[in-house]
Amino acid sequence: MPLYHLIMIALIQGLTEFLPVSSSGHLILLPGLTGLEDQGPVIDVAAHIGTLLAVVIYFWPDVRLAIQGIPQVLRGHTNTAQAHLLIALVITTAPVIIAGLIFKLTGLSYIMRSITIIGWAMLVFGVLLYWVDQRALNQRKINTLTWRDAFILGLWQAIALIPGTSRSGITITGALWAGFTRKEAARISMLMSIPTILASGTLTGLDLIGGNIPLRDISIIIIFSFGAALFALNLMMRLLNSVNYTPYVVYRVLLGLTLLAIGYSGILGF
């Protein structure tokens, strides 16, 4: 795969994975809108490894807290802050794993890779994010996250299997709906991404066993997606000190309308 194509994929994945604009939607659109070859599952896994490293480093204090909860949970101690956070993150991941398996086994994950579905998801869930953001209580902190909250947020996250929805966007919407502040909603969403990326990467990686692994391409993708994701995380978390999610909503609405116009006109044939 050409170097410019690898860098383009890595930057798209890194910049959009944690912003509420749908990384999967952008990656699906890339070959259709540019004529470039589909990057395939190997490159997808590598790009997710890069973004995973970025979120782990950025939120390391929270990640370390959850890791400390592992031996406590194994010993049956679930009433500590560490164990509580760990169990909450596991709970948030269960619905999307179950739904993901259903999508994979039924073929829904391929059926929904259309420009009109991505366009509608961009538009509808972008408007929903705006509506919830404008009415959010913005009061709760992450230390008030209950296991019931975690399960509901997991259901929100499962919706992100629809291309164009945005995993971060829909989970931020759910956290805002539950009364968390904008920064805490983003923080919860980012932490939820860690077990989700691990689960999806493992599932995809199992399909690659015994296949050809292009180490050069993988290394380039990991490095550039890591750098882009770390930049995007820093930017979003800093901006949330002074602005709401409206700029992302505007982008989603404009892109959604454009994709719907293209899709229903049949210009590109997909």
N, C-alpha and C positions, 0 to 999 in steps of 0.2 A: 504494500500500500504506500503511495507517495507520502513524503514527509508533510507536505502542506495539508493533506487530507487528515492525517493523524493529528496534527496540531489543531486543526479546525474542530474535529470531534472532541478532543480533550478540552478545548476552551469552552465549547458549547456545554458540555457536560459539567465542567467545573463551575462555570458562571451561573448555570440555571438549576443545578441540583438542589441548592438550598434557598434560592429565591422562589417566591410563590408564582412561578411562571411556567412550570412543567418542563423538566429536562427531557423526559421520555418523548413528549410531544415534539420538541425541537429536533431530537435525534431521528425520529421517524420521518419528519418532514425533510431533513437534510438531503437524502438521496432522491426523494421525489421532486424537490424543487430545484436541485442543482444538476441532476443527472449523474452524480457520483455513485459508485457502487455502495451497496449496503455494507456497513462496517462489520456485521456479524457478531455472534455472541462472545467471542474471545476478546474483542476490543471493548465490548460493553462491560464485561467483567473487569478488565483492566482499568477502565475509566471510573468504575465504581470503587475500586480499590484506592485510587487516588483521592476521591472525594471522601471516602471513609477515613483515610489517614488525616485529612484536613479537619474534619469535625471532631475526631478524637483528640487531636492536639489543641484545637481551639477551646474545647469544653473539657479539658483534661481534669480539672478539679471534680467535676460531676462524674466523669467516667471513672476516676479513681475511687470515688465514693461507692459507685455501683459495684466495682470489682471487689472492694472490701466486703461487700455484702454476700459474696459467693460462699465463703466458708461459714458465715453466720447462718445462711439459709440451709446449708448442708447439715448443720448441727441442730436445725429446728428452731433457731432464734429469728423470728420474723418481725419483732417489735422495735428493731433499731432503725435509725434513719438510713443506714446503708442497705440493709435488707429490704426495707420498704421501697426504696428507689429501684433496686434491682428487680423485685417482683413486679412493680408497676410497669417497668420497661418490657418485661417478658409478656405481661398481660396485653400491652398495647400491640405486640407483634403477632399474637395468636390469630386474630381475625384476618389479617392480610395474608398470612401463610395459608390458611384454609381456603380463602377466596382465590388466592393465587394458584393453588393446586387445581381448583375447580376450573378456573379460566384456562389453565394449561391443558388439562385433560379433555375439556370440551372444545378446545380450539377457539374460544372467545377472544383470547389474547391476540390472535391473528385477524379475526373477523373485524375487530374494532380499530385496526390500524388504518383508518381512512381519514382523509383530510376534512371531511364534513364533521365526523365525530370529534376530531381534535378541535375543530373550530367551535362547535357548540359547547364542548367542555370548557374551552378557554373563556368563552363568553359567559356562560351560565354560572360557573363556579367563581369567575372573576367578580361578577355582580354580587354573588352571595357573600364573598369576602368583604366587599365594600359595605354591604348592608349590615353585616354582623359587626364589622369594625366600627361603624358609626354609632352603634348601639351598645357596644361592649361596656361592661362595668369597670374594667381595668383596675381591679382591686387585689386579686389573689396572687400569691407567690407559689413557687414550685413546691415549697415545703407543705403546702396544703393539698397537694395532689393525692387523691384517694384511689384505691383500687377500682372503685366504681367509675371514677373519672377516666382511669386508664383504659378500662374496657370500652367505654363510649368513644374515647379518642381512637382506639383501635378500629372501631367500626367506621369512624370517619376516614381513617387511613386506608381502609379496604376500598373505599370509593376511588382512590387514586389509581386503581388498576385500569380505570377508563383513561385512555391516552388523552393528554391535554388537561387533565384535572389538576395536576401538580400535587405530589405527596406533601411537600412542605406547605403549600397553599391551603389544602383541605384540612390538615391537622392544625395549622394556625387558626383557621376559621373555627374549628371545633373547640380549641383552647380559649379563644376569645369568647365564644358562646358560653363557655363554662365560667367566665368571669375573670380569667387571668389577664394580667397586664400585657401590653403589646410585646415587650421584651421577654417576659416570662413565657408567653405563648410561643414565641420563636425559639426560645431555649428548650422548651419541652419538645417542640417539633424536631429540633436538631438532634436531641438525645434519642428520640424515637427512631430516627433514621439509622442509628448504628446497628441495632439488632435486625432491623428490616433489610438493610443493605447486606449484612452478613448472611441472612437467610436466603435472599434472592441470589446472591453471588454464589453461595454453596449449591443451590438448586441448579443454576446455570452451569456451574463448574463441573458438576457430575456428568453433564451431557458431553463435556469436552475431553473426558478421560480417554487416553489412547490416541487423541488427535494431534495434529501438528500445532505446536505452540510457537508463534513468532516472537522470540524474546526481544528483538530490537523494537518492534512495534509496541509491544506491551510496556517496555521501559519508557518509551517516549510518551505514551498515553498516560501512564501513572504520574510521571513527573509534571507534565503540563496540566493535567486535571487537578492534581494536588495544589499547584500554585494558584490556579484560577479559582478553585473552591475556597481556599484560604483567604484570597482577596475579597471574594463575594461575601463571605461570612463576616469579615471585618467591616466591610462597607455597610451591609444591612444592619448589623447590630449597632453601629455608630449612628446611622441615620434614624433608627428608632428612638433615639434620645430626643429628636426634635420633629420628626414627621410620622405620619401614619402609613397605612398600606396603599393609599390611593394611587401613587405613581405606578405601582405594579398592576393595579386594577386597570388603569388607563392603557397600559401596554397590552394587557390581556384582551381587553375589549377591542382595541384597534386590530390586533393580530387575529382575534377570533372572527371579526367581521371580514377581514381580508381573506382568510382561509375559506369562509363560507361562500364568499363571492367567487373565489377560484374553483371551489369544489362543485358548486351548483352550475357554474358555467361550463364545466367539463374541459377547461383549457388544457390542463395537464393530464387528464385521463386517470386520476386516482382520487 
